Amino acid sequence: MLLSIFWGVAIMIIGLGMQVKVLASAPDATDVAMSLFSGIFNIGIGAGALVGSQVSLHLSMASVGYVGAIPALVALVWSLMIFRRWPVSLEDHQPHHS
């Protein structure tokens, strides 16, 4: 139960953080940016459900976590490569006071 609560809070924090980043990236077209974000997010949910059902059908339910770890590791490596290639300093995001 406690793990489920932690998982839900973590997913909400990550989702909200990504929304803030999307809105900051396109301040003049927030409606378009959020609709694209929502669509891509839902494609990911659907793809995960599709892959999970196929893994449970053709392999086993015990294999779902292992197969799900593959795209998670790919995303982690990809994120690390992006963060190293284009680092962002905290000074770039601080509000400037006059």
N, CA, C and O atoms as CSV, one atom per row, in Angstrom:
chain,resi,resn,atom,element,x,y,z
A,1,MET,N,N,0.825,-1.194,0.000
A,1,MET,CA,C,0.000,0.000,0.000
A,1,MET,C,C,0.875,1.267,0.000
A,1,MET,O,O,0.645,2.196,-0.775
A,2,LEU,N,N,1.863,1.281,0.869
A,2,LEU,CA,C,2.742,2.444,0.960
A,2,LEU,C,C,3.535,2.636,-0.328
A,2,LEU,O,O,3.754,3.763,-0.771
A,3,LEU,N,N,3.960,1.531,-0.922
A,3,LEU,CA,C,4.684,1.601,-2.190
A,3,LEU,C,C,3.788,2.162,-3.294
A,3,LEU,O,O,4.255,2.921,-4.143
A,4,SER,N,N,2.510,1.795,-3.286
A,4,SER,CA,C,1.571,2.316,-4.289
A,4,SER,C,C,1.382,3.821,-4.143
A,4,SER,O,O,1.303,4.538,-5.141
A,5,ILE,N,N,1.312,4.295,-2.922
A,5,ILE,CA,C,1.174,5.733,-2.683
A,5,ILE,C,C,2.426,6.460,-3.167
A,5,ILE,O,O,2.331,7.488,-3.838
A,6,PHE,N,N,3.596,5.927,-2.826
A,6,PHE,CA,C,4.850,6.527,-3.275
A,6,PHE,C,C,4.916,6.551,-4.795
A,6,PHE,O,O,5.316,7.554,-5.387
A,7,TRP,N,N,4.523,5.443,-5.433
A,7,TRP,CA,C,4.555,5.349,-6.898
A,7,TRP,C,C,3.632,6.401,-7.510
A,7,TRP,O,O,4.019,7.079,-8.462
A,8,GLY,N,N,2.432,6.546,-6.983
A,8,GLY,CA,C,1.490,7.537,-7.499
A,8,GLY,C,C,2.006,8.960,-7.358
A,8,GLY,O,O,1.874,9.767,-8.278
A,9,VAL,N,N,2.592,9.268,-6.210
A,9,VAL,CA,C,3.151,10.605,-5.990
A,9,VAL,C,C,4.317,10.856,-6.947
A,9,VAL,O,O,4.433,11.942,-7.515
A,10,ALA,N,N,5.174,9.858,-7.123
A,10,ALA,CA,C,6.324,10.016,-8.019
A,10,ALA,C,C,5.872,10.244,-9.455
A,10,ALA,O,O,6.426,11.101,-10.144
A,11,ILE,N,N,4.887,9.503,-9.912
A,11,ILE,CA,C,4.387,9.661,-11.280
A,11,ILE,C,C,3.767,11.046,-11.464
A,11,ILE,O,O,3.952,11.672,-12.507
A,12,MET,N,N,3.035,11.527,-10.463
A,12,MET,CA,C,2.442,12.865,-10.566
A,12,MET,C,C,3.524,13.942,-10.625
A,12,MET,O,O,3.415,14.885,-11.408
A,13,ILE,N,N,4.551,13.811,-9.817
A,13,ILE,CA,C,5.630,14.803,-9.817
A,13,ILE,C,C,6.344,14.810,-11.161
A,13,ILE,O,O,6.633,15.875,-11.706
A,14,ILE,N,N,6.630,13.633,-11.695
A,14,ILE,CA,C,7.307,13.549,-12.993
A,14,ILE,C,C,6.424,14.132,-14.089
A,14,ILE,O,O,6.896,14.902,-14.925
A,15,GLY,N,N,5.142,13.767,-14.087
A,15,GLY,CA,C,4.214,14.282,-15.105
A,15,GLY,C,C,4.068,15.793,-15.049
A,15,GLY,O,O,4.071,16.458,-16.085
A,16,LEU,N,N,3.941,16.335,-13.853
A,16,LEU,CA,C,3.821,17.789,-13.716
A,16,LEU,C,C,5.106,18.495,-14.127
A,16,LEU,O,O,5.065,19.555,-14.751
A,17,GLY,N,N,6.238,17.911,-13.778
A,17,GLY,CA,C,7.519,18.492,-14.189
A,17,GLY,C,C,7.668,18.526,-15.698
A,17,GLY,O,O,8.167,19.501,-16.260
A,18,MET,N,N,7.230,17.452,-16.355
A,18,MET,CA,C,7.308,17.421,-17.818
A,18,MET,C,C,6.360,18.449,-18.434
A,18,MET,O,O,6.700,19.078,-19.436
A,19,GLN,N,N,5.175,18.626,-17.847
A,19,GLN,CA,C,4.236,19.629,-18.361
A,19,GLN,C,C,4.807,21.033,-18.229
A,19,GLN,O,O,4.674,21.843,-19.146
A,20,VAL,N,N,5.435,21.327,-17.107
A,20,VAL,CA,C,6.050,22.643,-16.914
A,20,VAL,C,C,7.126,22.878,-17.965
A,20,VAL,O,O,7.226,23.970,-18.524
A,21,LYS,N,N,7.929,21.856,-18.231
A,21,LYS,CA,C,8.998,21.980,-19.235
A,21,LYS,C,C,8.411,22.215,-20.623
A,21,LYS,O,O,8.931,23.033,-21.382
A,22,VAL,N,N,7.332,21.507,-20.965
A,22,VAL,CA,C,6.687,21.686,-22.271
A,22,VAL,C,C,6.117,23.091,-22.384
A,22,VAL,O,O,6.292,23.746,-23.412
A,23,LEU,N,N,5.443,23.563,-21.350
A,23,LEU,CA,C,4.862,24.910,-21.381
A,23,LEU,C,C,5.944,25.983,-21.474
A,23,LEU,O,O,5.752,26.999,-22.142
A,24,ALA,N,N,7.076,25.766,-20.811
A,24,ALA,CA,C,8.175,26.735,-20.888
A,24,ALA,C,C,8.831,26.721,-22.265
A,24,ALA,O,O,9.375,27.734,-22.703
A,25,SER,N,N,8.782,25.588,-22.943
A,25,SER,CA,C,9.403,25.484,-24.269
A,25,SER,C,C,8.592,26.186,-25.344
A,25,SER,O,O,9.146,26.631,-26.349
A,26,ALA,N,N,7.281,26.289,-25.139
A,26,ALA,CA,C,6.414,26.904,-26.154
A,26,ALA,C,C,5.422,27.854,-25.494
A,26,ALA,O,O,4.224,27.569,-25.471
A,27,PRO,N,N,5.899,28.986,-24.954
A,27,PRO,CA,C,4.993,29.888,-24.242
A,27,PRO,C,C,3.955,30.559,-25.141
A,27,PRO,O,O,2.914,30.996,-24.650
A,28,ASP,N,N,4.217,30.648,-26.443
A,28,ASP,CA,C,3.269,31.288,-27.349
A,28,ASP,C,C,2.224,30.322,-27.899
A,28,ASP,O,O,1.231,30.758,-28.480
A,29,ALA,N,N,2.429,29.039,-27.727
A,29,ALA,CA,C,1.502,28.038,-28.267
A,29,ALA,C,C,1.252,26.949,-27.231
A,29,ALA,O,O,1.452,25.764,-27.501
A,30,THR,N,N,0.814,27.359,-26.046
A,30,THR,CA,C,0.637,26.391,-24.968
A,30,THR,C,C,-0.441,25.363,-25.281
A,30,THR,O,O,-0.314,24.199,-24.900
A,31,ASP,N,N,-1.509,25.781,-25.974
A,31,ASP,CA,C,-2.574,24.825,-26.287
A,31,ASP,C,C,-2.085,23.730,-27.226
A,31,ASP,O,O,-2.401,22.557,-27.027
A,32,VAL,N,N,-1.325,24.096,-28.236
A,32,VAL,CA,C,-0.775,23.108,-29.172
A,32,VAL,C,C,0.253,22.229,-28.466
A,32,VAL,O,O,0.258,21.010,-28.640
A,33,ALA,N,N,1.115,22.845,-27.675
A,33,ALA,CA,C,2.154,22.083,-26.976
A,33,ALA,C,C,1.539,21.059,-26.028
A,33,ALA,O,O,1.990,19.915,-25.974
A,34,MET,N,N,0.516,21.461,-25.280
A,34,MET,CA,C,-0.093,20.531,-24.335
A,34,MET,C,C,-0.893,19.444,-25.038
A,34,MET,O,O,-0.958,18.318,-24.546
A,35,SER,N,N,-1.503,19.756,-26.177
A,35,SER,CA,C,-2.228,18.707,-26.897
A,35,SER,C,C,-1.251,17.683,-27.469
A,35,SER,O,O,-1.533,16.485,-27.449
A,36,LEU,N,N,-0.103,18.140,-27.981
A,36,LEU,CA,C,0.920,17.203,-28.454
A,36,LEU,C,C,1.482,16.383,-27.296
A,36,LEU,O,O,1.675,15.174,-27.427
A,37,PHE,N,N,1.743,17.029,-26.178
A,37,PHE,CA,C,2.250,16.331,-24.998
A,37,PHE,C,C,1.268,15.256,-24.551
A,37,PHE,O,O,1.660,14.122,-24.275
A,38,SER,N,N,-0.002,15.617,-24.481
A,38,SER,CA,C,-1.027,14.665,-24.054
A,38,SER,C,C,-1.124,13.485,-25.011
A,38,SER,O,O,-1.228,12.335,-24.582
A,39,GLY,N,N,-1.090,13.774,-26.307
A,39,GLY,CA,C,-1.161,12.701,-27.297
A,39,GLY,C,C,0.018,11.758,-27.211
A,39,GLY,O,O,-0.156,10.540,-27.255
A,40,ILE,N,N,1.217,12.305,-27.087
A,40,ILE,CA,C,2.420,11.471,-26.991
A,40,ILE,C,C,2.405,10.658,-25.698
A,40,ILE,O,O,2.790,9.489,-25.692
A,41,PHE,N,N,1.967,11.268,-24.620
A,41,PHE,CA,C,1.877,10.575,-23.334
A,41,PHE,C,C,0.918,9.393,-23.438
A,41,PHE,O,O,1.215,8.305,-22.944
A,42,ASN,N,N,-0.234,9.607,-24.080
A,42,ASN,CA,C,-1.223,8.535,-24.231
A,42,ASN,C,C,-0.751,7.450,-25.192
A,42,ASN,O,O,-1.089,6.281,-25.007
A,43,ILE,N,N,0.018,7.809,-26.208
A,43,ILE,CA,C,0.609,6.788,-27.087
A,43,ILE,C,C,1.545,5.893,-26.269
A,43,ILE,O,O,1.561,4.676,-26.453
A,44,GLY,N,N,2.310,6.488,-25.382
A,44,GLY,CA,C,3.196,5.700,-24.521
A,44,GLY,C,C,2.432,4.752,-23.617
A,44,GLY,O,O,2.841,3.607,-23.430
A,45,ILE,N,N,1.324,5.218,-23.055
A,45,ILE,CA,C,0.503,4.359,-22.202
A,45,ILE,C,C,-0.070,3.198,-23.014
A,45,ILE,O,O,-0.041,2.048,-22.576
A,46,GLY,N,N,-0.589,3.510,-24.197
A,46,GLY,CA,C,-1.146,2.466,-25.054
A,46,GLY,C,C,-0.097,1.469,-25.517
A,46,GLY,O,O,-0.355,0.265,-25.555
A,47,ALA,N,N,1.082,1.963,-25.868
A,47,ALA,CA,C,2.162,1.067,-26.304
A,47,ALA,C,C,2.597,0.155,-25.162
A,47,ALA,O,O,2.866,-1.027,-25.378
A,48,GLY,N,N,2.665,0.690,-23.966
A,48,GLY,CA,C,3.021,-0.135,-22.811
A,48,GLY,C,C,1.992,-1.216,-22.542
A,48,GLY,O,O,2.343,-2.352,-22.219
A,49,ALA,N,N,0.720,-0.862,-22.675
A,49,ALA,CA,C,-0.338,-1.859,-22.491
A,49,ALA,C,C,-0.280,-2.930,-23.573
A,49,ALA,O,O,-0.461,-4.114,-23.289
A,50,LEU,N,N,-0.028,-2.518,-24.809
A,50,LEU,CA,C,0.066,-3.473,-25.913
A,50,LEU,C,C,1.245,-4.427,-25.722
A,50,LEU,O,O,1.090,-5.641,-25.848
A,51,VAL,N,N,2.407,-3.884,-25.420
A,51,VAL,CA,C,3.590,-4.730,-25.223
A,51,VAL,C,C,3.394,-5.637,-24.009
A,51,VAL,O,O,3.738,-6.819,-24.053
A,52,GLY,N,N,2.848,-5.093,-22.939
A,52,GLY,CA,C,2.611,-5.906,-21.743
A,52,GLY,C,C,1.659,-7.056,-21.998
A,52,GLY,O,O,1.874,-8.163,-21.503
A,53,SER,N,N,0.612,-6.808,-22.762
A,53,SER,CA,C,-0.330,-7.896,-23.065
A,53,SER,C,C,0.313,-8.954,-23.950
A,53,SER,O,O,0.076,-10.147,-23.763
A,54,GLN,N,N,1.118,-8.527,-24.905
A,54,GLN,CA,C,1.785,-9.495,-25.786
A,54,GLN,C,C,2.829,-10.317,-25.027
A,54,GLN,O,O,2.971,-11.517,-25.264
A,55,VAL,N,N,3.547,-9.679,-24.127
A,55,VAL,CA,C,4.538,-10.409,-23.328
A,55,VAL,C,C,3.842,-11.424,-22.430
A,55,VAL,O,O,4.282,-12.570,-22.330
A,56,SER,N,N,2.758,-11.010,-21.777
A,56,SER,CA,C,2.052,-11.946,-20.896
A,56,SER,C,C,1.404,-13.076,-21.686
A,56,SER,O,O,1.272,-14.189,-21.176
A,57,LEU,N,N,1.000,-12.806,-22.918
A,57,LEU,CA,C,0.380,-13.829,-23.757
A,57,LEU,C,C,1.411,-14.822,-24.287
A,57,LEU,O,O,1.174,-16.030,-24.270
A,58,HIS,N,N,2.552,-14.321,-24.759
A,58,HIS,CA,C,3.530,-15.178,-25.422
A,58,HIS,C,C,4.643,-15.682,-24.500
A,58,HIS,O,O,5.226,-16.734,-24.764
A,59,LEU,N,N,4.943,-14.963,-23.441
A,59,LEU,CA,C,5.987,-15.402,-22.507
A,59,LEU,C,C,5.337,-15.781,-21.182
A,59,LEU,O,O,4.904,-16.920,-21.004
A,60,SER,N,N,5.267,-14.842,-20.267
A,60,SER,CA,C,4.589,-15.064,-18.989
A,60,SER,C,C,4.417,-13.720,-18.290
A,60,SER,O,O,5.049,-12.729,-18.656
A,61,MET,N,N,3.557,-13.704,-17.284
A,61,MET,CA,C,3.374,-12.476,-16.508
A,61,MET,C,C,4.660,-12.103,-15.775
A,61,MET,O,O,4.935,-10.923,-15.556
A,62,ALA,N,N,5.436,-13.100,-15.403
A,62,ALA,CA,C,6.697,-12.836,-14.703
A,62,ALA,C,C,7.699,-12.116,-15.600
A,62,ALA,O,O,8.623,-11.477,-15.097
A,63,SER,N,N,7.536,-12.208,-16.904
A,63,SER,CA,C,8.469,-11.574,-17.844
A,63,SER,C,C,8.128,-10.123,-18.146
A,63,SER,O,O,8.944,-9.409,-18.729
A,64,VAL,N,N,6.939,-9.674,-17.760
A,64,VAL,CA,C,6.506,-8.315,-18.097
A,64,VAL,C,C,7.466,-7.274,-17.530
A,64,VAL,O,O,7.831,-6.331,-18.232
A,65,GLY,N,N,7.874,-7.425,-16.297
A,65,GLY,CA,C,8.797,-6.469,-15.681
A,65,GLY,C,C,10.153,-6.435,-16.355
A,65,GLY,O,O,10.746,-5.370,-16.527
A,66,TYR,N,N,10.642,-7.611,-16.737
A,66,TYR,CA,C,11.947,-7.672,-17.399
A,66,TYR,C,C,11.901,-7.019,-18.777
A,66,TYR,O,O,12.812,-6.283,-19.155
A,67,VAL,N,N,10.841,-7.293,-19.517
A,67,VAL,CA,C,10.711,-6.682,-20.847
A,67,VAL,C,C,10.468,-5.181,-20.707
A,67,VAL,O,O,10.978,-4.395,-21.507
A,68,GLY,N,N,9.697,-4.777,-19.702
A,68,GLY,CA,C,9.463,-3.357,-19.462
A,68,GLY,C,C,10.711,-2.611,-19.039
A,68,GLY,O,O,10.812,-1.401,-19.243
A,69,ALA,N,N,11.661,-3.321,-18.451
A,69,ALA,CA,C,12.915,-2.685,-18.038
A,69,ALA,C,C,13.773,-2.292,-19.234
A,69,ALA,O,O,14.597,-1.384,-19.131
A,70,ILE,N,N,13.591,-2.963,-20.361
A,70,ILE,CA,C,14.409,-2.662,-21.545
A,70,ILE,C,C,14.181,-1.231,-22.032
A,70,ILE,O,O,15.152,-0.483,-22.155
A,71,PRO,N,N,12.924,-0.809,-22.320
A,71,PRO,CA,C,12.758,0.591,-22.747
A,71,PRO,C,C,13.080,1.586,-21.633
A,71,PRO,O,O,13.481,2.716,-21.912
A,72,ALA,N,N,12.908,1.179,-20.376
A,72,ALA,CA,C,13.268,2.073,-19.273
A,72,ALA,C,C,14.773,2.332,-19.258
A,72,ALA,O,O,15.206,3.467,-19.056
A,73,LEU,N,N,15.561,1.299,-19.469
A,73,LEU,CA,C,17.017,1.475,-19.518
A,73,LEU,C,C,17.448,2.274,-20.742
A,73,LEU,O,O,18.361,3.096,-20.661
A,74,VAL,N,N,16.792,2.035,-21.875
A,74,VAL,CA,C,17.094,2.816,-23.082
A,74,VAL,C,C,16.796,4.293,-22.825
A,74,VAL,O,O,17.589,5.161,-23.192
A,75,ALA,N,N,15.650,4.579,-22.194
A,75,ALA,CA,C,15.288,5.968,-21.893
A,75,ALA,C,C,16.271,6.601,-20.917
A,75,ALA,O,O,16.611,7.776,-21.053
A,76,LEU,N,N,16.727,5.833,-19.934
A,76,LEU,CA,C,17.697,6.353,-18.974
A,76,LEU,C,C,19.014,6.710,-19.658
A,76,LEU,O,O,19.561,7.790,-19.434
A,77,VAL,N,N,19.518,5.807,-20.486
A,77,VAL,CA,C,20.773,6.067,-21.197
A,77,VAL,C,C,20.615,7.257,-22.130
A,77,VAL,O,O,21.497,8.113,-22.202
A,78,TRP,N,N,19.497,7.316,-22.845
A,78,TRP,CA,C,19.232,8.410,-23.772
A,78,TRP,C,C,19.174,9.738,-23.017
A,78,TRP,O,O,19.743,10.734,-23.464
A,79,SER,N,N,18.492,9.753,-21.881
A,79,SER,CA,C,18.399,10.975,-21.073
A,79,SER,C,C,19.770,11.428,-20.596
A,79,SER,O,O,20.089,12.616,-20.650
A,80,LEU,N,N,20.574,10.493,-20.133
A,80,LEU,CA,C,21.920,10.854,-19.676
A,80,LEU,C,C,22.759,11.429,-20.807
A,80,LEU,O,O,23.512,12.382,-20.604
A,81,MET,N,N,22.629,10.853,-21.997
A,81,MET,CA,C,23.366,11.380,-23.148
A,81,MET,C,C,22.907,12.800,-23.488
A,81,MET,O,O,23.731,13.663,-23.790
A,82,ILE,N,N,21.604,13.040,-23.440
A,82,ILE,CA,C,21.065,14.367,-23.744
A,82,ILE,C,C,21.522,15.379,-22.696
A,82,ILE,O,O,21.937,16.486,-23.041
A,83,PHE,N,N,21.447,15.003,-21.411
A,83,PHE,CA,C,21.837,15.922,-20.344
A,83,PHE,C,C,23.323,16.254,-20.396
A,83,PHE,O,O,23.723,17.363,-20.042
A,84,ARG,N,N,24.138,15.309,-20.830
A,84,ARG,CA,C,25.573,15.586,-20.946
A,84,ARG,C,C,25.885,16.427,-22.170
A,84,ARG,O,O,26.790,17.262,-22.144
A,85,ARG,N,N,25.141,16.209,-23.234
A,85,ARG,CA,C,25.414,16.966,-24.456
A,85,ARG,C,C,24.930,18.405,-24.346
A,85,ARG,O,O,25.611,19.324,-24.800
A,86,TRP,N,N,23.756,18.609,-23.747
A,86,TRP,CA,C,23.186,19.947,-23.602
A,86,TRP,C,C,22.906,20.233,-22.131
A,86,TRP,O,O,21.750,20.209,-21.709
A,87,PRO,N,N,23.946,20.504,-21.346
A,87,PRO,CA,C,23.722,20.795,-19.927
A,87,PRO,C,C,23.025,22.144,-19.750
A,87,PRO,O,O,23.213,23.072,-20.537
A,88,VAL,N,N,22.224,22.222,-18.705
A,88,VAL,CA,C,21.499,23.451,-18.391
A,88,VAL,C,C,21.903,23.870,-16.989
A,88,VAL,O,O,21.790,23.093,-16.041
A,89,SER,N,N,22.373,25.097,-16.866
A,89,SER,CA,C,22.764,25.586,-15.549
A,89,SER,C,C,21.555,26.193,-14.851
A,89,SER,O,O,20.598,26.615,-15.499
A,90,LEU,N,N,21.609,26.232,-13.529
A,90,LEU,CA,C,20.510,26.805,-12.761
A,90,LEU,C,C,20.379,28.301,-12.998
A,90,LEU,O,O,19.283,28.848,-12.880
A,91,GLU,N,N,21.476,28.971,-13.330
A,91,GLU,CA,C,21.431,30.407,-13.562
A,91,GLU,C,C,20.566,30.751,-14.772
A,91,GLU,O,O,19.998,31.842,-14.837
A,92,ASP,N,N,20.461,29.828,-15.730
A,92,ASP,CA,C,19.651,30.083,-16.923
A,92,ASP,C,C,18.168,30.161,-16.606
A,92,ASP,O,O,17.406,30.758,-17.366
A,93,HIS,N,N,17.745,29.564,-15.491
A,93,HIS,CA,C,16.323,29.486,-15.177
A,93,HIS,C,C,15.920,30.346,-13.989
A,93,HIS,O,O,14.768,30.289,-13.558
A,94,GLN,N,N,16.829,31.133,-13.454
A,94,GLN,CA,C,16.512,31.994,-12.331
A,94,GLN,C,C,15.827,33.257,-12.827
A,94,GLN,O,O,16.248,33.835,-13.829
A,95,PRO,N,N,14.762,33.700,-12.132
A,95,PRO,CA,C,14.127,34.958,-12.536
A,95,PRO,C,C,15.060,36.137,-12.285
A,95,PRO,O,O,15.760,36.191,-11.274
A,96,HIS,N,N,15.054,37.061,-13.208
A,96,HIS,CA,C,15.910,38.243,-13.093
A,96,HIS,C,C,15.113,39.370,-12.445
A,96,HIS,O,O,14.059,39.765,-12.943
A,97,HIS,N,N,15.622,39.874,-11.343
A,97,HIS,CA,C,14.956,40.969,-10.632
A,97,HIS,C,C,15.696,42.268,-10.914
A,97,HIS,O,O,16.926,42.312,-10.906
A,98,SER,N,N,14.933,43.319,-11.164
A,98,SER,CA,C,15.554,44.618,-11.442
A,98,SER,C,C,15.589,45.473,-10.206
A,98,SER,O,O,16.076,46.603,-10.250
